[in-house]
Amino acid sequence: MGDTRLIHGRYRLLEVIGRGGMGEVWRATDESLGRGVAVKCLKPLGPQHDPNFVRVLRERFRREARVAASLQHRGVTVVHDFGESDGTLFLVMELLEGRNLSQLLEDNKHHPLPVHDVVDIAEQVADALAYTHRQGIVHRDLKPANIMRLSDGAVKICDFGIARLGADIGFTSRLTGTGIAMGTPHYMSPEQISGGHVDHRSDLYSLGCVLYEIATGVPPFDQDDAWAVLVGHRDTPPEPLRHHRAELPATFERIVLDLLAKAPEQRPADADDLRRRITGARHVLTPAGPLAGSNGSLTTPGTGHLTGHHAPYLHALPPQPQPPYTSAPVGHLPAWTRSMTSGRRAVGTAGPRTAVPAPDPAAGLTGEWTTATATAPPSVVLAFTPPPPSRERPTPSPELLAVLAGRHSAGLSLGRLGRWEEAGEVHRAVAAEREHALGPDHPDTLASRYEVGFTLSRTGRAADALREFGRVSEGRARVLGPDHPDTLTARQEMAYVLGRLGRHFEAHQVYASVLAARERTMGPDHPDTLRCRHNLAFTLSRLGRLEESYRMAHDVAGSRARLLGPDHPDTLVTLYEVAYTLGQLGRWTEALRTYHEVAAARTRALGPDHPDTLAARYEVGISLGRLGRSHEALELYRDLVAARTRVHGPDDAETLRARHGLGVNLGRLARWEEAVAEAREVGAIRERVLGPDHPDTLVSCREVAVGLGWLGRWSDALAVYQRVARARERVLGPDHPDTLASRNDEAQCLEQLGRHTEAVELYRQVAALRERRSTGGS
């Protein structure tokens, strides 16, 4: 394929960055979105192939590409798109910044990598394999060139699904007369060599070969002859790692040798088991810093050029003037939890956020929307002079586009830091300048407009955000089509904002329309489709359609568990929604069981003090209280208050929520003096922090009144009930359900005081207001 060729009307191929047995990998530009991507082009399907073979190949390619595109894990390379152009099948993937393990060994002059980096790589790869194996996907060609270490320390496995495609089609070379698929002989399992059954344990063997090499500097079987290497894998025990590198921990040597067992059943049961072994032994596997020794000393990297090792999806980083690995040992959390967003529901926020490559600190700000090779140095003045009026829009300069791309990236960075107001100002300015330079419907302009809407939504300006997202969705529909993923993303944000505005029926209509398009274009199990179905289930529950909401959320949780794994954050956030809906349906025993499941999974993945774990434990307490198990709820809330105080401080809103739950359960146990004291304390802090009319403050005040009533202090209770009712009427209006509930509380209190005439009149007023609200009258 020629230089700068445009394929699929969208992807501009710029330069080859890797070659392998199945084809080439190109650095390319996605001209629709103006971002860098990697395009893998498989060998052309020429006339020499049998037509039936070509038909089967194309179908196999589509199936395997869909498999690869469905994988959503930090440790697996993202596949954006796939198709066929002039007889060449292609995949479009994220363009990564980093080095593959083969290149890192070469940079280090084939000396082994530091032990803490080897352990970190092992843990992250094991985590990614655990995820993919749960989906029933075996890599079959795991090797150093297919494992990337990114500039931020993350590790990604490349070529899932496609490696199996190559093996099935016969792109790989074969040994003459044997019928044995060669693949990459240094990393093949004995069962692959013998043509036996291959399952997930074959990947574990290949990983053992990789870890052996990066830990010692040589593969376990390093003969020059390919057949001798294969025989070594099949028949010869590997030499212990510490014969090559004495300072390696014995525990690590045992883990790797277990992976290299000849019989699959003698290896670890699965990658989850391997990950647990690595994590559990970290304290002995990870020294304080890089080890030095005859085979382990660090060297200054060389030129770092691409070699014959296939480097898929790689945007090669130039070698830096320091040892190739200096990262500190990572903590106990699995790699995929790093930078995880929290929150009870995945409603429109997880899908559309676009990952931005880490900027090169030496090159100034760069960003995903840059459409020129040049980047703006830090000294560039970020100002824009409008071009003179013209009937035809002049082509903007590469320098201007680079400046705007840098500013766009800076706005995204501000958002990631939670500085939404500042991010909004940056995106508004960039959007205006992009519109002037590129036009209102250019993908870059619409990308900036989208970010403007996102910042408006995050700063509480939902109505303004809705208008912005509407404008973006209309523009993208014109330019990209109504079913394009970016168009659907903008429409999904519209639905989210409609829900924030309380317009749940309209939100339901938009979500349903987007879901139909996603199922039609992406399939029912695509992560974006499942995210939309989750959002729709959430909206159904807010419309009171609880049975439908439960069934849909239950189905989504099952699909996510199957595709992403039972402990994946998206699976758990949907399971949380299942539990919430079960509670709304009064099925508290099932809700409790489900909340327990979520809390246990989050404890395993995130730790006991993570906010998401604590949120699930809070709901466990709610369920226990609803089931009359207040003694258990009380103990849970005491622990929760201690954890929230330790993590967030005594005045944090979530700490006070936990204390409120503690007080409620004290009351349920008839410990009313303690319950009133707790409610007064929480109410005083909420009034100071949130204000006297905040809903949480008023809830605490009402809890005080409830306790006073149970203590027989009805006059004191009435004064508090009246205060709450007046505040709610002032803030929410006279016919708001919460206001009416407070008026009802007040009437009941009047009854207890023997003031029946006043109580009856108040009941009548409440009934009239409820009737007016239900009929929509004034």
Steps between C-alpha positions, in 0.01 A plus 500: 500500500639837399608783722225735626231284351147568626306184585135468591465869410633582845840358599811665352794255510821690578787260568565134577590448866506120509496189286411142583391172349143622451562843352605854592415756765476863393496821694194678365264792555129458547393797289144492631618561856845644433675257732792266463422130468679180404369304202593135462470384137488125448655344192295578186241252379618451143355293210729210589271415791202270457173704512356276772816548704474878460134496607579295810799722576293817484232358726763371744668838497175682578423262784847522653512877456170531682645287779803727523281813494284366784795472739488789745789478745788728585740217418368431147555719195183679391365422152307796356390374158554233235414442136630422151656732241597383150528140613703585812347430839589759761463572870508848655644513851615748758845644438707423807794690645756262638725204417428132468691263727721382214610857433555566870734202521681625192524851649652342809753305288312178584576534867204397718256761624484610865315252721229745610420573135490132411255437786286798403486382137415147613215622719350725233522236225347239733214740572436557128517127424260426784252736339538368144496137606169563678366604160616165358776665294849348479778713353716215357795724410607672819859626466703807600419681173127468579525652849532877524633703791352850464659825608276514810607150613184324383537170315285397202470175308459537123348282226222320687278311259726582207768256612241222492388620158854472368543150638170379355557649156860387468681833478767368734789302360500123542773245549553303181304175493383515861183703488602668828419870516820679578364823644786641707694191613669655803161553670289204383348258748568126473136435406524753215815328373338156518181616330296418811208682664583864574322690777572788740785307661697526176502880548629445855790295362581773246488761777745286697738514201465878482560548873799264485656712225442846650619376841817327376572661162464172307205277401461168683615315186744707299636270233565634150306225326120539505444125528735479799301776669175310443647178634623690804150625575354156451758278677763694699455652849599867496814606684409671831491878464744560785770316308494804271432763767571401857328798665154409370263410786442128534125563516503665158709216356241251630212694340671509159605135509144400589381692193751302291371159607478267200151373586226768503341354815827559691493875432297751704128432457439833329629855472296607805690242704829630356410860579412408858834324541691801369303749707522288812878470469575863413673569829769245411493548123552876490827644633537864593657595166673370190737211560854505368706198411701336232191438290267751658677836489315778324652663196429812302260411217611504141326644200178308555421454131224263383630159408364191331299432814144598415412811701123530456320826575823651628583868483866460584642730762857619458741361757544726797832582669432286804469127574206348316318413823494709812139462606422440864325183609124528467253455781274205573215600268469318166620702203155548346378692806748786444326824405162330542205738519260451787128544516187301562378493143668504163264749341650657194835589648718198448455443131560831326811612684791479259840379616776750431858383445746610763677814376870504436632738766769616262260592224244719674128430496380255239158345464286244330347751256833612353486463122855611422836347584625815663414576861488837663794575729415631846600852397231530229259783577154343518322770303307491177459772240192446281580470131375769263148454362490259206239317300701179551638407841882507489688190611619553858870471561645189664640723775153631586353150503781382727440789741127428513567127547728580792240723659233234452727250675561747782123537544463123527775492761325769706183291489683190619619707796141600578558864405186511286447877494850561365466208258176651369663835432781332304262286294270793421792704370638211294153421362453859382841509330455157342159602368654811342794311353341168408124554488219417741460136391867402489565199731755703700250782557233252606749325729561830679126570515449159652754578773327835563178308560678255727643778719160672516344176619766455766455856633126464549388688187292215367272707274799666330669160465188359335503773235871443432465123468200549272706721273785246494271205427334688211840596353639149532187353344550726197872428465537144626147363475229438761633157599868592531638416848596865564148617410352241734739601776380862482136388501566278800638800688181686408300222665718512811446875535125460446502261793691753710225751418234255619371453144513122528238425236696695237824341620336160458403581142854609406663203672261259326580653161877491563477142625322389184773659287780350709348151485454536124853624428710348779309197620329429834817419697721791396613696811340820369172317444510358851577843643194641327282214626628568852400865464159403370446264796590784737250731329224237509536477877464880528179473297366246750522215251685290754442149365624603153795679655591195707482260206712724278762572767517130588561411134766771462680385816507144364634612162766719657607220733535269201687751282697704755517270802300493826730747679525759223384850611233516230359163606487610862338837429218320317472241776469792741208628291342154514520508878354852515201397288446186709478725804250727326293188428511406869710191431746587774641151556613483137618862513711423807658197334583704189645794695714253696627359170591847372669599825708180509611538138594866550692412815702245302567732208523844662564443868270538802528881525437591137196734465318254273550218751371720782198605291404135452543432872270794579229338289558170681415690819183643344389150400574355844292772661210437261510132593482579871858395562587827671760353736707395198432830325614694806835320513548546127433874524742540792775344287392708200510826697852416617612422144336812349649720773844350442483538122296819450483679835221551756312773308486324162148449363549121477630480857186683613278267294656204681442671836140568401454128426649420839249731670205352311590151617546617857139615479386167353655336806297742721817673622331836444713723723811390311319529167390860569850599615653353185244670274555838672877474456477400134240772436721767656798401283282488189355843576850642540643330189198486266268770629175498704270426203704226335299177451749298708480752784120479496510118500708513820257749654210269422688211661532711816123559494429128457712420804340773709158357416601153610625652826155659551630855452232592247515878546873501424442263208228727355732802497763301304242355257367852432852631434564221247163559330557874465850451359383242248210717390738793455754298301289237320155654481174428687398193300835323480475141634760569771315813611171309516669220699619761754152649525366151563760452777383830652135389494580170671688689769198729554285189546734371770466833679120476489463791255268301275326793324834641381617153400187431291530837323864433420417152368239659270751752369753224428236290322394796285860577402563136412185491287603818321848362437369168366258673257748768395263779604594838638 
